[in-house]
Amino acid sequence: LSASFWSRPFKLAVSLMAVGTVVFSGSLYLLVFLNLPVMGAITPLGGVMQIAGWIVAAVAARVSRK
């Protein structure tokens, strides 16, 4: 993976993980502290972004090995 550190797929993976973490955690904080129940519907989107980031990172690592 270090061979493709600055590659476009790796940057995409990092972005997906970062945004996914902010959306996931942020929506939970808003749900609890501000009592906004609609945020419960947004939380899974952050999780999906994190999973997508891991998949992109795995594919980028696999492709860079070839």
C-alpha distances in whole Angstrom, upper triangle without the diagonal:
4,5,5,6,10,10,12,11,8,12,13,12,12,16,16,16,18,21,21,21,24,26,26,27,29,31,31,33,35,36,37,39,40,41,40,39,38,35,34,34,31,29,27,26,24,23,22,20,18,17,16,14,12,13,11,8,8,10,7,5,8,9,7,8,12
4,5,5,8,10,13,12,10,12,15,13,13,17,18,17,19,22,22,22,25,27,27,28,30,32,33,34,36,37,38,39,41,42,41,41,40,36,36,36,33,31,30,28,26,25,24,22,20,20,19,16,15,16,14,11,12,13,10,8,12,12,9,10,14
4,6,8,9,12,12,10,13,15,15,15,18,20,19,21,24,24,25,27,29,30,31,32,34,36,37,39,40,41,42,44,45,43,43,42,38,38,38,35,33,32,30,28,27,26,24,22,22,21,18,17,17,15,12,13,13,10,8,11,10,7,8,11
4,6,5,8,8,7,9,12,11,12,15,16,17,18,21,22,23,25,26,27,28,30,32,33,34,36,38,39,40,41,42,41,41,39,36,36,35,32,30,29,27,25,24,23,21,19,19,18,15,15,15,12,10,11,11,7,7,10,9,6,9,12
4,6,9,9,6,8,11,11,10,13,15,15,16,19,20,20,22,24,25,26,27,30,31,32,34,35,37,37,39,40,39,39,37,34,34,33,30,29,28,26,23,23,23,20,18,19,17,14,14,15,13,10,12,13,9,9,13,13,10,13,15
4,7,8,6,7,10,11,10,12,15,16,16,18,20,21,22,24,26,27,28,30,31,32,34,36,37,38,39,40,38,39,37,34,34,34,30,29,28,26,24,24,23,20,19,20,18,15,16,17,14,12,15,15,11,12,15,14,12,15,17
4,6,5,6,9,10,11,12,14,16,17,18,20,21,23,24,26,27,28,30,32,33,34,36,38,39,39,41,39,39,36,33,34,33,30,29,28,25,23,24,22,19,19,19,17,14,15,15,12,11,13,12,8,10,13,11,10,13,15
4,5,5,6,9,10,11,12,14,15,16,18,20,21,22,24,26,26,28,30,31,32,34,36,37,37,38,36,36,34,31,32,30,27,27,25,22,21,22,20,17,17,18,15,13,14,14,10,11,13,12,9,12,14,12,12,16,17
4,5,5,6,9,10,10,12,14,15,16,18,20,21,22,24,25,26,28,30,31,32,34,35,36,37,35,34,32,29,30,28,25,24,23,20,19,19,17,14,14,14,11,9,11,10,7,7,10,8,6,9,11,10,10,14,15
4,5,5,6,9,10,11,12,14,15,17,18,20,21,22,24,25,27,28,30,31,33,34,35,36,34,34,32,29,29,28,25,24,23,20,18,18,17,14,13,14,12,9,10,11,7,6,9,9,6,8,12,11,10,14,16
4,5,5,6,9,10,11,12,14,15,17,18,20,21,22,24,26,27,28,30,32,32,33,34,32,33,30,27,28,27,24,23,22,19,17,18,17,14,13,15,13,10,12,13,10,9,13,13,10,12,15,15,14,17,19
4,5,5,6,9,10,10,12,14,15,16,18,20,20,22,24,25,26,28,30,31,31,32,30,30,28,25,26,24,21,20,19,16,15,16,14,11,11,12,10,7,10,11,7,8,12,12,10,13,15,15,15,18,20
4,5,5,6,9,10,10,12,14,15,16,18,19,21,22,24,25,27,28,30,31,31,29,29,27,24,24,23,20,19,18,15,13,13,12,9,9,10,8,4,7,8,5,5,9,10,9,11,13,14,14,17,19
4,6,5,6,9,10,11,12,14,15,16,18,20,21,22,24,25,27,28,29,30,28,29,27,24,24,24,20,19,18,16,13,14,14,10,9,11,10,7,9,11,9,8,12,13,11,13,16,17,16,19,21
4,5,5,6,8,10,11,12,14,15,16,18,20,21,22,24,26,26,27,28,26,27,25,21,22,22,18,17,17,14,12,13,13,9,9,12,10,8,11,13,11,11,14,15,14,16,19,19,19,22,24
4,6,5,6,8,10,10,12,14,15,16,18,20,21,22,24,25,26,27,24,24,22,19,20,19,15,14,14,11,9,10,9,5,6,9,7,5,9,10,9,10,13,14,14,16,18,19,19,22,24
4,6,5,6,9,10,10,12,14,15,16,18,20,21,22,24,25,26,24,24,22,19,19,19,16,14,13,12,9,9,9,6,5,8,8,5,7,10,10,10,13,15,14,16,18,19,20,22,24
4,5,5,6,9,10,11,12,14,16,16,18,20,21,22,23,24,23,23,22,18,19,19,16,14,15,13,9,11,12,9,8,11,11,9,11,14,13,13,16,18,17,18,21,22,22,25,27
4,5,5,6,8,10,10,12,14,15,16,18,20,20,21,22,20,21,19,16,17,16,13,12,13,10,7,10,11,7,8,12,11,10,13,15,14,15,18,19,19,21,23,24,24,27,29
4,5,5,6,8,10,10,12,14,15,16,18,20,20,21,19,19,17,14,14,14,11,9,9,7,4,6,7,5,5,9,9,8,11,13,13,14,17,18,19,20,22,23,24,27,29
4,6,5,6,8,10,11,12,14,15,17,18,19,20,19,19,18,14,15,15,12,10,11,10,6,7,10,8,7,10,12,10,12,15,16,15,18,20,20,21,24,25,26,28,30
4,6,5,5,8,10,10,11,14,15,16,17,18,17,18,16,13,14,15,11,10,12,11,7,10,12,10,10,14,14,13,16,18,18,18,21,23,23,24,27,28,28,31,33
4,6,5,6,8,10,10,12,14,15,15,16,14,15,13,10,11,11,8,7,9,7,5,8,10,9,10,13,14,13,16,18,18,19,22,23,24,25,28,29,29,32,34
4,6,6,6,9,10,11,13,14,15,16,14,14,13,9,10,10,8,5,7,7,4,6,9,9,9,12,13,13,15,17,18,19,21,23,24,25,27,29,29,31,34
4,5,5,6,9,10,11,12,14,15,14,14,14,10,11,13,10,8,10,11,8,9,13,12,11,14,16,16,17,20,21,21,23,26,26,27,29,31,31,33,36
4,5,5,6,8,10,10,11,13,12,13,13,9,11,12,10,8,12,12,9,12,14,14,14,17,18,18,20,22,23,23,26,28,28,29,32,33,33,35,38
4,5,5,6,9,10,10,11,9,10,9,5,7,9,7,6,9,10,9,11,14,13,14,17,18,19,21,23,24,24,27,28,29,30,33,34,35,37,39
4,5,5,6,8,10,10,9,10,10,7,7,10,9,7,10,12,10,12,15,15,15,17,20,20,21,24,25,25,27,29,30,31,33,35,36,38,40
4,5,5,6,8,9,9,11,12,9,10,13,12,10,14,15,13,15,18,18,17,20,22,22,23,26,27,27,29,32,32,33,35,37,38,39,42
4,5,5,5,7,6,9,9,7,9,12,11,10,14,15,14,16,19,19,19,22,23,23,25,28,28,29,31,33,34,35,37,39,39,41,44
4,6,6,5,5,6,8,5,7,10,10,9,13,14,14,15,18,19,19,22,24,24,26,28,29,30,32,34,34,36,38,39,40,42,44
4,6,5,7,8,11,9,10,13,13,12,15,17,16,18,21,21,21,24,26,26,27,30,31,31,33,36,36,37,39,41,42,44,46
4,6,8,11,13,11,13,16,15,15,18,20,18,20,23,23,23,26,28,28,29,32,33,33,35,37,38,39,41,43,43,45,48
4,6,9,11,10,12,15,15,15,18,19,19,21,23,24,24,27,28,29,30,33,34,34,37,38,39,40,42,44,44,47,49
4,6,9,9,10,13,14,14,17,19,19,20,23,24,24,27,28,29,31,33,34,35,37,39,39,41,43,44,45,47,50
4,6,6,8,10,11,12,15,16,17,19,21,21,23,25,26,27,29,31,32,33,35,37,37,39,41,42,43,45,48
4,5,6,8,10,11,13,15,16,17,19,21,22,24,25,26,28,30,31,32,34,36,37,38,40,41,43,45,47
4,5,6,7,9,12,13,14,16,17,19,20,22,23,25,27,28,29,31,32,34,35,37,38,39,41,43,45
4,5,5,6,10,10,11,13,15,16,17,19,20,22,24,25,26,28,30,31,32,34,35,37,38,40,42
4,5,5,8,10,11,12,14,16,17,18,20,21,23,24,26,27,29,30,32,33,35,36,37,39,41
4,6,7,8,10,11,12,14,16,17,18,20,22,23,24,26,28,29,30,32,33,34,36,38,40
4,6,6,7,9,10,11,13,15,16,17,20,21,22,23,25,26,27,29,31,32,33,36,37
4,5,6,7,9,10,11,13,15,16,17,19,20,22,23,25,26,28,29,31,32,34,36
4,5,5,6,9,10,10,12,14,15,16,18,20,21,22,24,26,27,28,30,32,34
4,5,5,6,9,10,10,12,14,15,16,18,20,21,22,24,26,27,28,30,32
4,5,5,6,9,10,11,13,14,15,17,19,20,21,23,24,26,27,29,31
4,5,5,6,9,10,11,12,14,15,17,19,20,21,23,24,26,27,30
4,5,5,6,9,10,10,12,14,15,16,18,20,21,22,24,26,28
4,5,5,6,9,10,10,12,14,15,16,18,20,21,22,24,26
4,5,5,6,9,10,11,12,14,15,17,18,20,21,23,25
4,5,5,6,9,10,11,12,14,15,17,18,20,21,23
4,5,5,6,9,10,11,12,14,15,16,18,20,22
4,5,5,6,9,10,10,12,14,15,16,18,21
4,5,5,6,9,10,10,12,14,15,17,19
4,5,5,6,9,10,10,12,14,16,17
4,5,5,6,9,10,10,12,14,16
4,6,5,6,9,10,10,12,15
4,5,5,6,9,10,11,13
4,5,5,6,8,10,11
4,5,5,6,9,10
4,6,5,6,9
4,6,5,7
4,5,6
4,5
4
